[in-house]
Amino acid sequence: MIWNVALVILSIAMVGFLYRVVKGPSAADRVIALDVMGITLAGIVAIVSILLNTSAFLDVILLIGILAFVGTVAFAKFLEKGVVIERGDRDR
């Protein structure tokens, strides 16, 4: 019962984060909302894994966490330098 309530709460939170992604006043707010959505999605998958009594989704949780981290690092690099992937040939 408590897991179902937690699933509903996380789903409602996900809708709020989606609103922040769409209406965020700045790009940084949108990226933070996407990062939190990734963490919340990992929580939802974890609760579904508990409800189904399986450990098959643990790899999915790890993948979601890694993708959220890489996305945040890429955006931080973009804010700092203006590009995500730097080219070695600067003289062109």
Rosetta blueprint (number, residue, H / E / L):
1 M L
2 I H
3 W H
4 N H
5 V H
6 A H
7 L H
8 V H
9 I H
10 L H
11 S H
12 I H
13 A H
14 M H
15 V H
16 G H
17 F H
18 L H
19 Y H
20 R H
21 V H
22 V H
23 K H
24 G L
25 P L
26 S L
27 A H
28 A H
29 D H
30 R H
31 V H
32 I H
33 A H
34 L H
35 D H
36 V H
37 M H
38 G H
39 I H
40 T H
41 L H
42 A H
43 G H
44 I H
45 V H
46 A H
47 I H
48 V H
49 S H
50 I H
51 L H
52 L H
53 N L
54 T L
55 S L
56 A L
57 F L
58 L H
59 D H
60 V H
61 I H
62 L H
63 L H
64 I H
65 G H
66 I H
67 L H
68 A H
69 F H
70 V H
71 G H
72 T H
73 V H
74 A H
75 F H
76 A H
77 K H
78 F H
79 L H
80 E H
81 K H
82 G L
83 V L
84 V L
85 I L
86 E L
87 R L
88 G L
89 D L
90 R L
91 D L
92 R L
